[in-house]
Amino acid sequence: MPNSSQRYHRGSSLWNNKNGPSNISQNAPMFNARHEKGDTSVRGAPKISRSENKSNRENRELLNTYNLKSSFVHFSISDLKLATNDFANGNLIGRGGFSEVYKGRLGDGQLVAVKKLMKGEVDERTSNFLSELGIIAHIDHPNIAKLIGCGADEEEMHIVFQLSALGSLGSLLHGPNKNELNWTKRYRIAMGIANGLYYLHEQCQRRIIHRDIKSDNILLTENFEPQICDFGIARWLPEQCPYLSPCNMSKLEGTCGYFAPEYLTHGKVGEKNDVYSYGIVLLEIITGRRALDHLQQSIMLWAKPLLDTNNIKNLVDPSLGDDYDRKEMDRVVLTASLCVEQSPLLRPRMSQVIVLLKGDDVVMELPEGSPPLWYDQRTYS
């Protein structure tokens, strides 16, 4: 993999050998994106009229939120404080621009992750709270974190997810117990995240872009099955439209180290942003390094020369030694290098990422100069 052109041809060959993009339904996992009959899920967060009385508006919208799904549990604030030891610092497992996430244990012993909305005026937090619940209500997939319920009053708003003792991919991969993550588990995690993003981008009844894919937002079940969580800045993506208008986003949102170049430079928000962030997570899985090191230097600065020369030996996490499947590692490295391409046009879609990860034993070289089969000809300007 000495240069980008060869990466494209190799990836295109893998894709071509799987019968091409037109047959993705036969080669990538398909999931039922619609809820069972009788589900009362709404299609999005209700809009809040600023002319309404603030207290009445909040109470009405919060009441509607609890009716999103009959299976949602409404927790009292005192319940959540008890579960998290009053949101003790020792239970803090994640922090974003507008929220903090705490691990907790309910009265019945169940482990949970409690997301606490922190910043903004009440109206803004209420809108974000309802928006996230409105998006989550549409999602049903094994690689998406399972929502248990929520809790809110006029000042505090919380969302509660299932949690296992393993915590997040980030906490395990970059913590003292990283040796639990052998290559088989890492490969399974990489595939699971790809399946979850494929569902969000291409199979969900309304397309969703997550916008904050990172290792800390990947929860792990007891069987090391990854589950994407935290939809606080997720957005609906219009059909057949690769990007939202930059004017829809007034400020930089997400996590440093995972931002796609087109978002940083032009404010473009779309599915290929998630693909780039996923590529950074793949690099974390391969190398064991953080997206940003202690000097706040991007993993890309260190990894790009090694990716360009296909230097697998120096890329691989030293804790793995030589204990990994070389073919699987080659495919994951190739996929990561394509996902972090500067141009979104040259990144694969998530359906194609799944094919790349599954791979093929024989790679047929395409004629020199042929564009990659995933080259996206839609307008991104």
C-alpha positions in Angstrom: 0.0 0.0 0.0 2.7 2.6 -1.0 0.2 5.2 -2.2 -3.4 6.2 -2.2 -4.0 5.0 -5.8 -3.0 1.5 -4.9 -5.2 1.5 -1.8 -8.1 2.5 -4.0 -7.5 -0.3 -6.5 -7.1 -2.9 -3.8 -10.2 -1.7 -2.0 -12.1 -1.5 -5.2 -11.1 -5.0 -6.0 -12.4 -6.4 -2.8 -15.6 -4.6 -3.4 -15.8 -5.8 -7.0 -15.2 -9.4 -6.0 -18.2 -9.2 -3.8 -20.5 -8.5 -6.8 -20.4 -4.7 -6.7 -22.4 -2.1 -4.9 -25.7 -3.0 -6.6 -25.8 -6.3 -4.6 -25.0 -4.9 -1.2 -28.2 -6.4 0.2 -26.8 -9.8 -0.4 -23.4 -9.1 1.1 -23.9 -6.7 4.0 -26.1 -7.4 7.1 -29.6 -6.3 6.7 -31.7 -5.3 9.8 -35.3 -4.6 10.3 -35.3 -0.9 10.8 -39.0 -0.5 11.6 -40.6 -1.0 14.9 -43.3 -3.5 15.7 -46.9 -2.7 15.0 -48.4 -0.6 17.8 -45.1 1.2 18.6 -45.9 4.8 19.6 -42.5 6.3 18.7 -42.6 9.8 17.4 -40.7 10.8 14.2 -38.6 13.5 15.9 -38.3 15.9 18.7 -41.3 18.3 19.1 -40.5 21.9 18.3 -40.7 24.3 21.2 -42.5 27.5 20.6 -40.8 30.4 22.4 -44.2 32.2 22.8 -45.5 29.5 25.1 -45.3 29.9 28.9 -41.9 28.4 29.8 -43.1 26.2 32.6 -46.2 24.9 30.8 -44.2 24.3 27.7 -41.5 22.2 29.5 -44.1 20.1 31.4 -46.0 19.4 28.2 -42.9 18.4 26.2 -41.4 16.3 28.9 -44.7 14.5 29.3 -44.8 13.8 25.6 -41.2 12.5 25.8 -42.1 9.8 28.3 -44.7 8.5 25.9 -42.2 7.8 23.2 -42.1 4.2 24.0 -44.1 2.3 26.6 -41.0 0.4 27.7 -39.1 3.5 28.7 -38.7 3.9 32.5 -39.2 7.3 34.1 -36.6 7.6 36.9 -36.9 10.2 39.6 -33.8 12.5 40.1 -33.4 11.0 43.5 -33.3 7.5 42.0 -30.4 8.5 39.7 -28.5 10.3 42.4 -28.7 7.2 44.6 -27.6 5.0 41.7 -24.6 7.1 40.9 -23.7 8.0 44.5 -24.9 11.6 43.8 -22.9 11.7 40.5 -19.6 11.1 42.3 -16.5 11.9 40.3 -15.3 8.4 40.8 -18.3 7.2 38.7 -17.6 9.6 35.8 -16.9 7.5 32.7 -17.3 10.1 29.9 -17.6 13.8 29.2 -18.7 15.7 26.2 -19.3 19.3 25.3 -22.8 19.4 26.8 -23.0 16.4 29.1 -21.3 14.0 31.4 -21.8 10.3 31.7 -21.7 8.4 35.0 -21.9 4.7 35.7 -24.4 3.6 38.3 -26.3 0.7 39.7 -30.0 0.6 40.1 -31.8 -0.8 43.1 -32.2 -4.2 41.4 -28.5 -4.4 40.8 -28.5 -3.5 37.1 -25.5 -1.5 35.8 -26.4 1.7 33.9 -24.8 4.6 32.2 -26.5 7.9 33.2 -26.0 10.8 30.8 -26.5 14.1 32.5 -27.1 17.2 30.4 -25.0 20.0 31.8 -24.7 23.1 29.8 -27.0 25.7 28.2 -30.2 27.4 29.2 -33.2 25.3 30.2 -34.9 25.7 26.8 -31.7 24.6 25.0 -31.2 21.6 27.3 -34.9 20.6 26.9 -34.6 20.8 23.1 -31.4 18.7 23.1 -33.0 16.2 25.5 -36.1 15.8 23.4 -34.1 15.7 20.2 -31.9 12.8 21.5 -34.9 10.8 22.7 -36.7 11.4 19.5 -33.8 9.9 17.5 -33.2 7.0 19.9 -36.9 6.1 19.6 -36.3 5.1 16.0 -33.3 2.9 16.6 -33.4 -0.9 17.2 -30.2 -2.7 16.5 -27.8 -4.9 18.5 -24.9 -2.6 18.0 -26.7 0.5 19.3 -26.8 1.1 23.1 -30.1 0.0 24.7 -32.1 2.9 26.2 -33.6 2.0 29.6 -35.4 5.3 30.3 -34.9 8.9 31.4 -35.4 11.3 34.3 -36.1 15.0 34.3 -37.5 17.9 36.2 -37.6 21.6 35.5 -33.8 21.9 35.9 -32.1 18.5 35.5 -32.4 16.1 32.5 -30.9 12.6 32.3 -30.9 9.7 29.8 -30.2 6.1 31.1 -28.6 3.3 29.1 -27.7 -0.3 29.8 -24.1 -0.7 30.8 -21.9 -3.8 31.4 -18.9 -4.0 33.8 -16.5 -3.7 30.8 -17.5 0.0 30.3 -16.5 1.6 27.0 -14.0 0.6 24.3 -12.0 3.7 25.2 -11.7 3.0 28.9 -10.7 -0.7 28.2 -8.4 0.0 25.3 -6.6 2.8 27.0 -6.8 1.5 30.6 -4.9 -1.0 32.7 -6.9 -4.0 31.5 -6.2 -3.6 27.7 -4.8 -7.1 27.6 -8.3 -8.3 27.8 -8.7 -7.1 24.2 -7.0 -9.7 22.1 -7.1 -9.4 18.3 -10.2 -11.6 17.9 -12.2 -9.3 20.2 -10.8 -6.2 18.5 -11.8 -7.5 15.1 -15.3 -8.3 16.3 -15.6 -4.8 17.8 -14.5 -3.2 14.5 -17.1 -5.2 12.6 -19.9 -4.5 15.2 -19.3 -0.7 15.0 -19.4 -0.9 11.2 -22.7 -2.8 11.4 -24.2 -0.2 13.7 -23.1 2.8 11.5 -24.3 1.0 8.4 -27.7 0.6 10.0 -27.8 4.3 11.0 -26.7 5.6 7.6 -28.5 3.3 5.2 -31.0 1.0 6.9 -32.8 3.1 9.6 -36.2 4.3 8.6 -34.9 7.8 8.8 -31.2 8.2 8.0 -29.1 9.3 11.0 -25.6 10.7 11.3 -24.1 10.3 14.7 -21.4 13.1 14.6 -19.5 12.0 17.7 -18.1 8.5 16.9 -15.2 7.9 19.2 -13.9 5.0 21.4 -15.5 6.5 24.5 -18.9 6.4 22.8 -18.7 2.6 22.2 -20.0 0.6 25.1 -19.0 -3.1 25.3 -21.4 -5.8 26.4 -20.2 -8.7 28.6 -19.5 -10.6 25.3 -17.5 -7.7 23.9 -20.2 -6.7 21.5 -19.9 -3.0 20.7 -22.8 -0.6 21.1 -22.8 2.9 19.8 -24.1 5.4 22.4 -24.6 9.2 23.0 -26.8 10.6 20.3 -26.7 14.1 21.8 -25.5 15.9 18.6 -26.9 13.3 16.1 -29.0 14.7 13.2 -31.5 13.4 10.7 -29.9 13.2 7.2 -32.3 13.9 4.3 -32.8 11.2 1.7 -30.3 11.2 -1.1 -28.5 14.1 0.4 -24.9 13.5 1.5 -24.6 16.6 3.7 -26.6 19.0 5.8 -26.2 22.7 4.9 -23.4 24.3 6.8 -25.8 27.0 7.9 -27.7 24.3 10.0 -24.7 24.1 12.3 -23.6 27.3 14.1 -20.8 25.9 16.2 -18.2 23.2 16.2 -19.6 20.1 17.9 -18.0 16.7 18.6 -14.6 15.6 19.9 -11.1 16.9 18.9 -9.1 14.2 17.3 -12.1 12.7 15.4 -13.2 15.7 13.3 -13.3 15.1 9.5 -11.3 17.7 7.5 -14.3 18.9 5.6 -16.2 19.7 8.8 -13.3 21.6 10.3 -12.6 23.7 7.2 -16.1 24.1 5.6 -18.6 23.0 8.3 -19.9 20.2 6.1 -21.9 17.7 8.2 -22.8 14.3 6.7 -22.3 10.6 6.7 -18.7 10.7 5.6 -17.9 12.6 8.8 -18.9 9.5 10.7 -16.8 7.3 8.3 -13.7 9.4 9.0 -14.3 9.2 12.8 -14.7 5.5 12.4 -11.4 5.3 10.7 -9.8 7.0 13.7 -11.4 4.4 16.0 -10.0 1.7 13.8 -6.5 3.2 14.2 -7.0 3.1 18.0 -8.0 -0.5 17.8 -5.0 -1.4 15.6 -2.4 0.6 17.5 -3.7 0.8 21.0 -3.0 4.6 20.9 -5.3 7.4 21.7 -6.8 9.6 19.1 -4.9 12.5 20.7 -1.7 11.8 22.7 -0.6 13.6 25.9 0.8 16.4 23.7 -2.6 16.7 21.9 -1.0 15.4 18.7 -3.3 13.5 16.4 -2.8 9.8 15.8 -2.9 10.6 12.1 0.4 12.4 12.3 2.1 9.3 13.6 0.1 6.7 11.6 0.0 8.2 8.1 3.6 7.4 7.1 3.1 3.8 8.3 -0.2 3.5 6.5 1.4 4.8 3.3 4.1 2.2 3.4 1.9 -0.6 4.7 4.2 -0.9 7.7 2.0 -3.4 9.7 4.7 -4.4 12.1 5.1 -0.9 13.5 1.4 0.0 13.4 0.2 -2.9 15.5 -0.3 -2.5 19.3 2.9 -3.9 20.9 0.6 -5.6 23.5 -0.7 -7.9 20.8 2.8 -9.1 19.8 2.4 -11.4 16.8 -0.8 -12.9 18.1 -3.2 -11.7 15.4 -4.6 -12.9 12.1 -2.5 -11.3 9.4 -5.3 -11.3 6.7 -7.7 -9.7 9.1 -5.2 -7.2 10.2 -4.4 -6.3 6.6 -8.1 -5.7 5.9 -8.6 -3.5 8.9 -5.5 -1.5 8.1 -6.6 -1.0 4.5 -10.1 0.0 5.7 -8.8 2.5 8.2 -6.5 4.1 5.6 -9.4 4.5 3.2 -11.8 5.9 5.9 -9.4 8.6 6.9 -8.8 9.9 3.4 -8.8 13.8 3.2 -11.5 13.9 0.6 -14.9 12.6 1.6 -15.4 11.5 -2.0 -12.6 9.0 -1.6 -14.0 7.4 1.6 -16.2 4.3 1.4 -19.7 4.3 2.6 -20.4 2.0 5.6 -22.0 -0.7 3.5 -18.8 -0.9 1.6 -16.7 -0.8 4.8 -18.4 -4.0 5.8 -17.3 -5.7 2.6 -13.8 -4.4 3.0 -13.5 -5.8 6.5 -14.9 -9.2 5.5 -12.4 -9.2 2.6 -11.6 -11.7 -0.1 -8.8 -14.3 -0.4 -8.0 -13.2 -3.9 -7.6 -9.5 -4.8 -7.9 -8.7 -8.5 -6.0 -5.5 -9.5 -8.0 -3.0 -11.4 -6.6 -1.2 -14.5 -4.3 1.7 -13.5 -6.2 5.0 -13.4 -9.6 3.4 -12.6 -11.6 5.3 -10.0 -12.5 3.5 -6.8 -16.0 1.9 -7.1 -17.1 3.8 -4.0 -16.1 7.2 -5.5 -19.1 9.3 -4.6 -20.2 11.5 -7.5 -22.8 13.4 -5.5 -22.3 17.1 -5.0 -20.5 18.0 -1.8 -20.1 21.7 -2.3 
